[in-house]
Amino acid sequence: MDNNLYETLHGDGLLSDESFEKLKQKNGQKLFHIHWEVRSMLYVGVLLLTTGLGLLIYENIDSIGHTAVLLLIALICLGCFGYCFKYKLPFSTQKANSPNSSFDYILLLASTSFVIFIGYLQYQYNVFGTHYGMATLIPMLVLFFIAYYFDHLGILNMAIAALAVWMGVTVTPKQLLLNSDFNKETIIYTYLLLGILLLVGAYATQHFNFKKHFKFSYQHYGVHLCYIALLAGYFHYYDAAIAVAWMLGIFALSFQVWNDAYKNSSFYFLLLMILYSYIAVSSLVIRMLTSADNSGVIGFIFIYFILSAVGLALLLINLNKKLKSV
C-alpha cells in the first residue's frame, strides 16, 4: 500500500487523523538491509560446523578410527564440490555473481574440507614422506584454481595463506623461541619475496583486466609483508652500511604505493603508506638524535613525537578531504 491509498481512505473518513499520520510515517521509513549480517552469520556457521566436527572426531577418535574420519571428510568434500560444479555459472574473467545465496558457503566448506583432508592424510599416514612442501603445494594450487574458477575472494585469501605456508613464512612461536631466530635473514628475505610476488599479482590483475576485483587482496597482503620485511631488514642491519639500502627500499615502496593509492582514490593504502613511512622516518630521527652528544636528547625526542603526531593527524585529514573531492 502507498500514501495515495492512505490519503483516499483518510479523505473518505475511513481512517482517523491519528491513524493516517502513523501509517504515513511508517510507510516513509526506509528498509534496513541485513545482507552483510546474514553473510557473516553463514560464514560463522561454516566455521562452527567444521570446528564442531573436529571436536567430535577428536573426542571419539578411538572408537571411530582414522580411516572412517578420512572417509567422512572426503564425502563432505566431494559432495560439496559436486554441488558447486553442477550449479556454477559460466567462467568469466570479470567479477561473477553466485548462482544462489548458499553457493559461496558450500564452496567454502568444500575447500576447508579439502585442506583438512590433505593435512590429516599427511599427519596420520605421512603420504608425502619428508617432502613437506608437497603437502602445502597441492592445497595451495587447488585453492588458487578454485578461487579463480568460482570467483571466491574468501578462498583466494586462503590460497594466499597457503602460499605463505609453502614459502616457509609461517613459523610457530614455539619454533621461534627455541631457535631464537627472530632476526634470521632467511625469514626476512622470504617475507620480502612473498610481498613482492603479491604486489606483482595485484598489478597483473589490473593490467591484464583479469579478475580485477582480486587486486585488493593481493595488494593488501603484499604491502604489509613488504613493509614489515623492509623494516625488519633495516633494524637487523641497523649498525651496518647496508641498512641504508633497506631504508631506500622503504622509500621506493612508499613512492609506488602513494602513486597507486592516489590514482585509485584509496585512502586505506595511503594510510598504510603514511604509517609505515612514519615508523621509518622516526627511526632515522631517533638514530640521529641519540647519536648526538646532547644531554637533552630525551626532551627532543619527546617534542618530536608530539609535533609529528599532530602533523600526521593533519596530513591524514587533508588527504582524506582531497580524495573525497577527486
C-alpha positions as CSV (number, residue, x, y, z in Angstrom):
1,M,0.0,0.0,0.0
2,D,1.2,3.5,-0.8
3,N,0.5,7.0,0.5
4,N,-2.1,7.7,-2.2
5,L,-4.3,4.9,-0.9
6,Y,-3.9,6.1,2.6
7,E,-5.0,9.6,1.5
8,T,-8.0,8.2,-0.3
9,L,-9.1,6.2,2.8
10,H,-8.5,9.3,5.0
11,G,-10.4,11.5,2.7
12,D,-13.4,9.1,2.7
13,G,-13.3,9.2,6.5
14,L,-12.3,5.5,6.9
15,L,-9.0,6.5,8.6
16,S,-8.7,8.8,11.6
17,D,-6.2,11.6,11.5
18,E,-4.0,9.8,14.1
19,S,-4.0,6.5,12.2
20,F,-3.3,8.3,8.9
21,E,-0.2,10.0,10.4
22,K,1.1,6.8,11.9
23,L,0.7,4.9,8.6
24,K,2.2,7.7,6.6
25,Q,5.2,7.8,8.9
26,K,5.7,4.1,8.9
27,N,5.4,3.8,5.2
28,G,8.1,6.5,4.8
29,Q,10.7,4.6,6.8
30,K,13.5,3.0,4.7
31,L,14.1,-0.7,4.9
32,F,17.1,-1.9,6.9
33,H,19.4,-4.1,4.9
34,I,20.9,-7.1,6.7
35,H,22.8,-8.5,3.8
36,W,26.2,-8.4,5.4
37,E,24.8,-9.6,8.7
38,V,23.3,-12.7,7.1
39,R,26.5,-13.4,5.2
40,S,28.6,-13.1,8.3
41,M,26.3,-15.5,10.2
42,L,26.6,-18.0,7.3
43,Y,30.4,-17.8,7.3
44,V,30.4,-18.2,11.1
45,G,28.1,-21.2,10.6
46,V,30.6,-22.9,8.3
47,L,33.4,-22.2,10.8
48,L,31.3,-23.6,13.7
49,L,30.4,-26.7,11.7
50,T,34.0,-27.6,10.8
51,T,35.1,-26.8,14.4
52,G,32.2,-28.9,15.8
53,L,33.0,-31.9,13.6
54,G,36.7,-31.6,14.5
55,L,35.9,-31.7,18.2
56,L,33.5,-34.6,17.8
57,I,36.1,-36.6,15.9
58,Y,38.9,-35.7,18.4
59,E,36.7,-36.8,21.4
60,N,35.8,-40.1,19.7
61,I,38.8,-40.9,17.5
62,D,39.5,-44.2,19.3
63,S,36.0,-45.6,18.5
64,I,35.7,-44.1,15.1
65,G,39.1,-44.8,13.5
66,H,41.2,-42.7,11.3
67,T,40.1,-44.3,8.1
68,A,36.4,-43.6,8.8
69,V,37.3,-40.0,9.7
70,L,39.1,-39.5,6.4
71,L,36.2,-41.1,4.5
72,L,33.7,-38.8,6.2
73,I,35.9,-35.7,5.3
74,A,36.3,-36.9,1.7
75,L,32.5,-37.5,1.3
76,I,31.8,-33.9,2.6
77,C,34.4,-32.5,0.3
78,L,33.2,-34.4,-2.8
79,G,29.6,-33.7,-2.1
80,C,30.1,-30.0,-1.7
81,F,32.4,-29.8,-4.8
82,G,29.9,-31.9,-6.8
83,Y,27.1,-29.4,-6.0
84,C,29.3,-26.4,-6.9
85,F,30.4,-27.8,-10.2
86,K,26.8,-28.7,-11.1
87,Y,25.3,-25.3,-10.3
88,K,28.2,-23.0,-11.2
89,L,27.8,-20.2,-13.7
90,P,30.0,-19.9,-16.8
91,F,33.5,-18.8,-16.1
92,S,34.2,-15.1,-16.6
93,T,37.4,-13.0,-16.4
94,Q,35.4,-10.3,-14.6
95,K,33.5,-10.4,-11.4
96,A,30.9,-13.2,-11.4
97,N,27.8,-13.4,-9.2
98,S,27.0,-16.6,-7.3
99,P,24.1,-18.7,-8.7
100,N,22.3,-18.7,-5.3
101,S,22.7,-17.5,-1.8
102,S,24.1,-20.7,-0.4
103,F,26.7,-21.4,-3.1
104,D,29.6,-19.5,-1.6
105,Y,29.3,-21.2,1.7
106,I,29.1,-24.7,0.3
107,L,32.2,-23.9,-1.7
108,L,33.9,-22.6,1.4
109,L,33.0,-25.8,3.2
110,A,34.3,-27.9,0.3
111,S,37.6,-26.0,0.2
112,T,38.1,-26.2,4.0
113,S,37.3,-29.9,4.0
114,F,39.9,-30.5,1.2
115,V,42.6,-28.7,3.2
116,I,41.7,-30.7,6.3
117,F,41.7,-33.9,4.3
118,I,45.2,-33.3,2.9
119,G,46.6,-32.2,6.3
120,Y,45.0,-35.2,8.1
121,L,46.4,-37.6,5.4
122,Q,49.9,-36.3,5.8
123,Y,49.8,-36.2,9.7
124,Q,48.3,-39.6,10.2
125,Y,49.7,-41.6,7.2
126,N,52.7,-39.5,6.2
127,V,51.8,-40.0,2.5
128,F,54.2,-37.3,1.3
129,G,57.1,-38.6,3.5
130,T,59.6,-35.9,4.3
131,H,58.6,-33.9,1.3
132,Y,56.5,-31.5,3.4
133,G,56.5,-28.9,0.6
134,M,54.2,-31.2,-1.4
135,A,51.7,-31.3,1.5
136,T,51.3,-27.5,1.2
137,L,51.9,-27.1,-2.5
138,I,49.0,-29.2,-3.6
139,P,46.4,-27.4,-1.4
140,M,47.8,-24.0,-2.5
141,L,47.4,-24.8,-6.2
142,V,44.0,-26.3,-5.7
143,L,42.8,-23.3,-3.7
144,F,44.1,-20.8,-6.3
145,F,42.3,-22.8,-9.0
146,I,39.0,-22.8,-7.0
147,A,39.3,-19.1,-6.2
148,Y,39.7,-18.1,-9.9
149,Y,37.3,-20.7,-11.3
150,F,34.5,-20.0,-9.0
151,D,35.4,-16.3,-8.3
152,H,35.6,-16.5,-4.5
153,L,37.6,-13.9,-2.6
154,G,37.5,-15.8,0.7
155,I,39.2,-18.8,-0.9
156,L,41.7,-16.5,-2.6
157,N,42.7,-15.3,0.9
158,M,43.1,-19.0,1.9
159,A,45.2,-19.6,-1.2
160,I,47.5,-16.6,-0.3
161,A,47.9,-18.0,3.2
162,A,48.8,-21.4,1.8
163,L,51.3,-19.7,-0.4
164,A,52.9,-18.2,2.7
165,V,53.0,-21.5,4.4
166,W,54.6,-23.1,1.3
167,M,57.3,-20.5,1.2
168,G,58.0,-21.1,4.9
169,V,56.8,-17.7,6.1
170,T,54.6,-19.2,8.8
171,V,56.7,-20.2,11.8
172,T,55.2,-21.2,15.1
173,P,56.0,-19.1,18.2
174,K,57.5,-22.3,19.8
175,Q,60.0,-22.7,17.0
176,L,60.9,-19.0,17.1
177,L,61.6,-19.2,20.9
178,L,63.5,-22.5,20.7
179,N,65.7,-21.5,17.7
180,S,66.0,-17.8,18.7
181,D,65.8,-16.8,15.0
182,F,63.6,-13.7,15.2
183,N,66.2,-11.8,13.2
184,K,67.0,-14.7,10.9
185,E,67.9,-13.3,7.4
186,T,66.1,-16.1,5.6
187,I,62.8,-15.2,7.2
188,I,63.2,-11.5,6.2
189,Y,64.1,-12.2,2.6
190,T,61.3,-14.8,2.3
191,Y,58.8,-12.2,3.6
192,L,60.1,-9.7,1.1
193,L,60.0,-12.1,-1.8
194,L,56.4,-13.1,-1.0
195,G,55.3,-9.5,-0.6
196,I,56.8,-8.6,-4.0
197,L,55.1,-11.6,-5.6
198,L,51.8,-10.5,-4.2
199,L,52.3,-6.9,-5.4
200,V,53.1,-8.2,-8.9
201,G,49.9,-10.3,-8.7
202,A,48.0,-7.1,-7.8
203,Y,49.5,-5.2,-10.8
204,A,48.9,-8.1,-13.2
205,T,45.2,-8.5,-12.3
206,Q,44.6,-4.8,-13.1
207,H,46.9,-4.6,-16.1
208,F,45.5,-7.7,-17.9
209,N,42.0,-7.0,-16.7
210,F,41.7,-10.5,-15.3
211,K,39.7,-10.7,-12.1
212,K,40.4,-7.1,-11.3
213,H,38.5,-7.3,-8.0
214,F,41.2,-9.6,-6.7
215,K,43.7,-6.8,-6.7
216,F,42.8,-5.6,-3.2
217,S,43.6,-8.9,-1.6
218,Y,46.9,-9.2,-3.3
219,Q,47.9,-5.6,-2.6
220,H,46.7,-5.7,1.0
221,Y,48.9,-8.6,2.0
222,G,51.8,-7.5,-0.3
223,V,52.0,-4.0,1.1
224,H,52.1,-5.3,4.7
225,L,54.6,-8.0,4.0
226,C,57.0,-5.8,2.1
227,Y,56.9,-3.0,4.7
228,I,57.4,-5.4,7.6
229,A,60.3,-7.2,5.8
230,L,62.0,-3.9,4.8
231,L,61.7,-2.5,8.3
232,A,62.9,-5.8,9.8
233,G,65.9,-5.8,7.4
234,Y,66.7,-2.2,8.3
235,F,66.7,-2.9,12.0
236,H,68.6,-6.2,11.5
237,Y,71.4,-4.4,9.7
238,Y,71.0,-1.3,11.9
239,D,74.7,-0.7,12.5
240,A,75.9,-1.7,9.0
241,A,76.1,0.4,5.8
242,I,73.6,-1.9,4.1
243,A,70.9,-0.5,6.4
244,V,70.8,2.5,4.0
245,A,69.7,0.2,1.2
246,W,66.8,-1.2,3.2
247,M,65.7,2.3,4.1
248,L,65.8,3.3,0.4
249,G,63.7,0.3,-0.3
250,I,61.1,1.6,2.1
251,F,61.0,5.0,0.4
252,A,60.8,3.4,-3.0
253,L,57.9,1.2,-1.9
254,S,56.2,4.2,-0.4
255,F,56.5,6.1,-3.6
256,Q,54.9,3.3,-5.6
257,V,52.1,2.8,-3.0
258,W,51.4,6.6,-2.9
259,N,51.1,6.8,-6.7
260,D,48.8,3.8,-6.9
261,A,46.6,4.8,-4.0
262,Y,46.2,8.3,-5.2
263,K,45.4,7.1,-8.7
264,N,42.7,4.8,-7.4
265,S,41.5,7.1,-4.6
266,S,42.3,4.6,-1.9
267,F,42.6,6.2,1.5
268,Y,43.3,2.8,3.1
269,F,46.6,2.3,1.2
270,L,47.6,5.9,1.7
271,L,47.1,5.4,5.4
272,L,49.3,2.3,5.3
273,M,52.0,4.1,3.4
274,I,52.0,7.1,5.7
275,L,52.1,5.0,8.9
276,Y,54.9,2.7,7.8
277,S,56.8,5.6,6.4
278,Y,56.3,7.4,9.7
279,I,57.9,4.5,11.5
280,A,60.9,4.5,9.1
281,V,61.4,8.3,9.4
282,S,61.0,8.3,13.1
283,S,63.7,5.6,13.4
284,L,66.0,7.8,11.4
285,V,65.3,10.8,13.6
286,I,65.8,9.0,16.8
287,R,69.0,7.5,15.5
288,M,70.3,10.9,14.6
289,L,69.3,12.4,18.0
290,T,70.7,9.6,20.1
291,S,74.0,9.7,18.2
292,A,74.5,13.3,19.1
293,D,76.3,14.1,22.3
294,N,73.4,16.1,23.9
295,S,72.1,15.7,27.4
296,G,68.6,16.9,26.4
297,V,68.1,14.2,23.8
298,I,65.1,12.7,25.7
299,G,63.4,16.1,25.6
300,F,64.0,16.5,21.9
301,I,62.6,13.0,21.2
302,F,59.5,13.8,23.3
303,I,58.9,17.1,21.4
304,Y,59.4,15.3,18.1
305,F,56.7,12.7,18.8
306,I,54.2,15.3,19.9
307,L,54.7,17.6,16.9
308,S,55.0,14.7,14.4
309,A,51.8,13.1,15.8
310,V,49.9,16.4,15.3
311,G,51.4,16.8,11.8
312,L,50.5,13.2,11.0
313,A,46.8,13.7,12.0
314,L,46.5,16.9,10.0
315,L,48.1,15.2,7.0
316,L,45.6,12.4,7.1
317,I,42.7,14.7,7.4
318,N,43.9,16.8,4.5
319,L,44.5,13.7,2.3
320,N,41.1,12.3,3.1
321,K,39.4,15.6,2.0
322,K,41.4,15.6,-1.2
323,L,40.5,12.1,-2.1
324,K,36.8,12.8,-1.5
325,S,37.0,15.8,-3.7
326,V,38.5,13.9,-6.6
